[in-house]
Amino acid sequence: MKNFILKILALLFLSFSCTTNSWGQAGKDEYTFYTSPSKQFLAGNDHVSEGFLAPLNDGKILLLFRLDPGIEGDHVGTNAYIAIITYDPEKDSWSKVETVYNSHQYDDRNIHGGITKEGRIVAFFRRFDGNQTEGRYFIYSDDNGITWTEPQQSKAWTDPELSNLEGIWSTGQMFYNPDINQYAMVGCRRFITFSQDGSSWESYNQITDNEDFKLTEVAGA
């Protein structure tokens, strides 16, 4: 799984051309999309995995991901932390990797999240001690990823013991539902939770009771 995240980033470089009418508006169904060749970065001995992209208002894109440093970095350990790197499309270049959060005790893993209309970046993750989940958390940034909150807890789904729900809630992607004017985060398997602003999460709802399959690491758009 090392550096697998690198290969999907060709999707970052989507470009399109379209025709316009006399008012300068794009014609319907006249878009042509294409992707550039894939480009490698973050190549090395570190184990990088998971994560999500957060587009910023200035055109740059943040990539948040799990980083387990060194040749001994593994899929499951106790040294991994949340890192960030910024892509500048005008320069077609990536910044240096920066640390977003490191517990220095647990494997800070299963990172996913999203961004609100106002620009708040929300990242979910869990702290894993190598055997079991210590807790589920989220952090957020209101300044384009420059500063971040301390790990936050949701009364609805953070504590595995209180909720009596096992699983990896943090792999759910946050997305906006205009019909209810709320943000939704789909937890693994069968649950969904909602928020007005990405900082206060309501009690979870069960989507399905089908236990034939373990539906994990889901994403929404």
N, C-alpha and C positions, 0 to 999 in steps of 0.2 A: 504493500500500500504506500510505500515511500513515494512522496512527490506526486501522488496520483492527482492531486488537486491542480497541478500545473497544466495538465492536458485539457481540462475543461475550459480553460480560460481563453480559448479561441473565441468563445461566445462573447467575450468582452468587446471584441473588435468588430461587432456588427456594424455594417454600413448600409446605406440604402440610397437609391435614386428614385425620383418620381417626377411625373409631369405636373404642371400647374395650369390652372385656368387663368382667364384674364384678370381675376381678382387676386392672383397669387396664392390661391388655396390648392392644396394637393388634390389631384383627381382621385376618385374612388377606385380602389383595387388596382392601383397603378404603381405599387411599390415593388422594387426588386431588392431582395436581401441577399447578402453573401457574407461569408466569414473569411477572415485572413488565415494564413497558415498558422498553426500553433507555434507558440514561442515558449521556451523554457526559462524559468527563473527559480530562485530559491533552491537551486541544485546543490546538493551536498550530503553530509552524513546525518543531518537532523531528520527526524520523522515528523512530517507535516501532514495534517489530515483535517477533514471536516471543514466547517466554516461557512461563510456566506458573504455576498457582495452587498455593499451599501453605497448607492450613488449619491453624490453630494450636489448641492445647488451650483457650485462653481465648475461642475463638469468632471471633477476628479472622482475616483471610485476607491472606496476602502475595501480591503479584504481582511476579514477577521477569521482566524483559524487557530487550531490547536498545534502547538509546537513542543515536541519532546526532544531536547537538544542532545547532540552527540551521537556517536556511532552506536551507543547502547540504547538510543531512543527506540521505543517500541509502541505497539498498538495499545497496550495497557501497561501503565507504570505509575509512578508517584512523583515524577518530575515535570510532567507536562503543564503548560500554562497557556493563557490566551494571548495571542500576538496579533499585530496589525501591520499592514503594509499598504501604501497608497500608490495608486496608478494615476499618472498624469497623461491624458490622451494627447495633449498638444506636443509634449516632448517624447511620447511613446516610451515612457520610462517608469520604473518602480523605485520607490524610496527605500530606505533601510528599514529593516524589521524593528518594530518597537513593542515593548511589553505593555499589554493592557491590564492584565491581572494575573498574579501568581500567588497562590496560597502558600507555597514553599512547604507544603505538607501533603497535599492530595494531588491526584491526577485531575486537573481542571479540564474537563473533556465534554464531548458531545455538544459542541458549540453550534448554535443556530440562532436565528432572530430575524430582524427586519428593521424598517425605518418608517416613522410616521410622516404624515403630510407636512408637519411642521419641521421635520428634519431631525427628530429625536431618534438616535440609533439605539436599539434595544438588543442585547445579546443574552441568550439563555445558556446555562451550562449546569453541569453537576460536578460535585466533588466526590471522587471515588478513591477509596483507600486501598485498592487492589483486590478487595474481596466483596465489598458492598458499598452502596451509595451513602455517603455521609449526609448529603442534603442537596436540594435543587435550588438554584439561585438565578437571578438575572441582574445585569448592570445596564446602565444607559448613559449616553453622552448627548448633551445639548449644544456642543460646540464643535461639531464635525470630527469627533473622535480625539480631540486634543486632551480633554480630561474626562474621567469616568467616575461614576458613583462607586461607593463601596458595594459589595454584594448585597442585593435586596432579597427579601423573602416574601412569598405570597402565602397568605393564610389559607388559600384554597388548595394549593398543590405542592408547596415547597417541601414540607416534612413528610417523608415516606411513612413514618410511623403514625403520625396524626391522620393522614389521609387514608391510611390502610391501602395504598396503591403502590405496587411495585412498578418499575418501568423507568424509561428514560424520557421524561417530559421535555428535557431541554432540546431534543432533536426536532421539535416542531417549529416551523417557520411562522413568523408573524405576518399577517396580511390584513389589508383593510377591506371591510365589507360595507359598501355605501348604502345598502338597504337598511342597515340598522345603525349606521354612523358609528361603528365600533371596530376595534382591531381584534382579530381572532388569532389564537395560537393553538394549533392542533397538536395535542400530545400524542405520544406513541400509542399504538393499538386503537383505543376507542373513545378518546375524550377530547373535549374542546373547551377553551376558556376565553373570556372576553375582557377587553379593557377600553376605556375611553381615550387614554393618552399614552399607553405603553408603560405606565409606572404603577398602576393599581389594578390588580387582576381579580376578577370576580370568581365565584365558585365555578367549578368545572361542571360540564354537562356530558352525559354519556351519549355517544353518537350511535353506537351499535353494541349489541351483546354477543356478536359472533366471535367465538373463540377458536375457530378453525385455523386461523392464521394469525401470526404475530406481526402486526403492521407497525413497523418502526421507521424512524428517520424520515418522516413525511415532510412535505413542503407544500406551500400554498403560493398563489400569485394574486 
